[in-house]
Amino acid sequence: YQRRVHGKQWYQRRVHGNIEIMESVIGTKIKNCRKTDKEVTAADFKDIQLIGLYFSALWCPPCMSCGDVGRVFTPSLLEFYETVNESKKQFEVIFVSHDEEEEDYKEHIENMPWKTLDYKDPKIEDLTSQFKVCGIPMLVIVNKEGKVVTTRGRILINEKGPDAFTEWLKN
């Protein structure tokens, strides 16, 4: 449907599934972390119920007094990812790198089963600003309507494990 705003015509479209979400929230420059020839498109997300935007970097931590939380969280996220997708793929993670060096980025993603934005993709800065990322690791959960379910995904996974996913689906 159409709307007029300040004398200009613009189109507001309803979001039908994750294809539009992926194109508007993330963009279309998504690839598999593990090296494959298969190109990732927004259509690959059509059956996904929730998307986790994982902001992290190989260099963090240790940072300041954070301890080793980030390196502990990635394996926790992997276990969570495999558990909630055990019977049916319904959750996808997109890695949003804050690595300073491309070699660190490549090392970081080589064992991740999920998706990633390209190293230094300009969308990384936009997403970091949009979701007010002020520290990493951070996991933002977005539903298939494109609405933020929580910006506390890391904390909730650590506290509740797979039960967090069930709660997020209710929102």
C-alpha positions as CSV (number, residue, x, y, z in Angstrom):
1,Y,0.0,0.0,0.0
2,Q,1.0,3.6,-0.5
3,R,1.3,6.6,1.8
4,R,2.1,10.2,1.3
5,V,4.6,11.8,3.6
6,H,5.4,15.5,3.4
7,G,4.0,15.7,-0.1
8,K,6.2,12.9,-1.3
9,Q,4.9,9.5,-2.2
10,W,6.6,6.5,-0.6
11,Y,5.8,2.8,-0.5
12,Q,5.3,1.0,2.7
13,R,5.2,-2.7,2.2
14,R,4.2,-5.3,4.6
15,V,7.0,-7.7,5.6
16,H,6.2,-11.2,4.4
17,G,8.7,-13.5,5.9
18,N,12.5,-13.2,6.3
19,I,13.3,-12.3,2.8
20,E,12.4,-8.7,3.2
21,I,13.8,-8.6,6.7
22,M,17.2,-9.9,5.5
23,E,17.3,-7.4,2.7
24,S,16.3,-4.4,4.8
25,V,18.0,-5.2,8.2
26,I,21.1,-7.0,7.0
27,G,21.5,-6.4,3.3
28,T,22.2,-9.1,0.8
29,K,26.0,-9.6,1.2
30,I,25.7,-12.6,3.4
31,K,27.9,-15.7,3.1
32,N,28.5,-19.0,4.8
33,C,31.3,-18.9,7.5
34,R,32.6,-22.2,6.3
35,K,34.0,-22.1,2.8
36,T,31.4,-23.3,0.3
37,D,30.6,-22.4,-3.2
38,K,26.9,-21.9,-2.4
39,E,25.9,-18.3,-2.3
40,V,23.7,-17.3,0.5
41,T,20.6,-15.3,-0.4
42,A,17.8,-13.9,1.7
43,A,15.6,-16.7,0.4
44,D,17.7,-19.1,2.5
45,F,16.0,-17.6,5.5
46,K,12.4,-18.1,4.5
47,D,11.7,-20.8,7.1
48,I,13.7,-19.3,9.9
49,Q,11.7,-18.1,12.9
50,L,14.5,-16.1,14.7
51,I,17.7,-14.6,13.6
52,G,20.6,-13.8,15.9
53,L,23.0,-11.1,15.0
54,Y,26.3,-12.0,16.7
55,F,28.6,-9.1,17.3
56,S,32.1,-10.4,18.3
57,A,35.8,-10.4,17.5
58,L,38.7,-12.8,17.9
59,W,40.6,-10.2,20.0
60,C,37.8,-10.0,22.6
61,P,38.3,-11.1,25.2
62,P,40.3,-10.7,27.2
63,C,39.4,-7.1,27.3
64,M,39.5,-5.0,30.5
65,S,37.9,-7.0,33.3
66,C,35.6,-9.1,31.1
67,G,37.5,-12.3,31.6
68,D,37.2,-14.9,28.9
69,V,33.4,-14.5,28.3
70,G,33.5,-14.2,24.5
71,R,35.5,-17.3,23.9
72,V,33.2,-19.1,26.4
73,F,30.1,-17.7,24.6
74,T,30.9,-18.8,21.1
75,P,30.9,-22.5,22.1
76,S,27.7,-21.9,24.1
77,L,26.1,-20.2,21.1
78,L,27.1,-23.2,18.9
79,E,25.6,-25.7,21.3
80,F,22.4,-23.5,21.6
81,Y,22.3,-23.3,17.7
82,E,22.6,-27.0,17.3
83,T,20.0,-27.8,20.0
84,V,17.3,-25.5,18.8
85,N,17.8,-26.6,15.2
86,E,18.0,-30.3,16.0
87,S,14.6,-31.3,14.6
88,K,14.0,-28.4,12.2
89,K,16.1,-25.4,11.2
90,Q,14.4,-22.5,12.8
91,F,17.2,-20.3,14.1
92,E,20.1,-18.7,12.1
93,V,23.0,-16.7,13.3
94,I,24.7,-14.0,11.3
95,F,28.2,-13.1,12.5
96,V,28.9,-9.4,12.5
97,S,32.6,-9.1,12.8
98,H,34.5,-6.5,14.8
99,D,37.8,-8.0,14.0
100,E,40.5,-5.5,13.2
101,E,42.5,-7.7,10.9
102,E,41.1,-9.8,8.0
103,E,43.3,-12.8,9.0
104,D,41.7,-12.7,12.5
105,Y,38.2,-12.6,10.9
106,K,39.0,-15.6,8.7
107,E,40.3,-17.5,11.7
108,H,37.3,-16.6,13.7
109,I,34.7,-17.8,11.2
110,E,36.4,-21.0,10.0
111,N,34.6,-23.3,12.4
112,M,31.3,-21.4,12.7
113,P,28.3,-23.2,11.1
114,W,26.3,-20.1,10.5
115,K,26.4,-17.0,8.2
116,T,28.5,-13.9,8.2
117,L,28.7,-10.5,6.7
118,D,31.9,-9.9,4.7
119,Y,34.9,-8.5,6.5
120,K,34.6,-4.7,6.8
121,D,31.1,-4.7,5.1
122,P,29.8,-1.1,5.5
123,K,26.6,-2.6,6.9
124,I,28.5,-3.7,10.0
125,E,28.8,0.0,11.1
126,D,25.1,0.6,10.4
127,L,24.1,-2.5,12.4
128,T,26.4,-1.6,15.3
129,S,24.8,1.8,15.5
130,Q,21.3,0.6,14.9
131,F,21.5,-1.9,17.8
132,K,23.6,0.4,20.0
133,V,26.4,-2.1,20.4
134,C,28.7,-0.7,23.0
135,G,30.4,-3.9,24.0
136,I,31.1,-7.4,22.6
137,P,30.2,-10.2,22.5
138,M,26.5,-9.2,21.9
139,L,23.7,-11.2,20.4
140,V,20.6,-9.4,19.1
141,I,17.6,-11.6,18.4
142,V,15.3,-10.5,15.6
143,N,12.0,-12.2,14.8
144,K,10.7,-12.9,11.3
145,E,8.7,-9.7,11.3
146,G,11.9,-7.8,11.7
147,K,11.3,-6.7,15.3
148,V,14.0,-6.9,17.9
149,V,13.0,-9.6,20.4
150,T,16.0,-8.9,22.7
151,T,19.4,-7.3,22.7
152,R,20.3,-9.5,25.6
153,G,20.6,-12.8,23.7
154,R,24.0,-13.7,25.1
155,I,22.9,-13.2,28.7
156,L,19.7,-15.1,28.2
157,I,21.3,-18.1,26.5
158,N,23.8,-18.3,29.3
159,E,21.0,-18.1,31.9
160,K,18.3,-20.2,30.3
161,G,19.9,-22.2,27.5
162,P,17.4,-23.5,24.8
163,D,14.4,-22.3,27.0
164,A,15.3,-18.8,25.9
165,F,14.4,-19.7,22.3
166,T,11.0,-20.9,23.4
167,E,10.4,-17.6,25.3
168,W,11.6,-15.5,22.3
169,L,9.1,-17.3,20.0
170,K,6.3,-16.1,22.2
171,N,7.3,-12.4,21.8
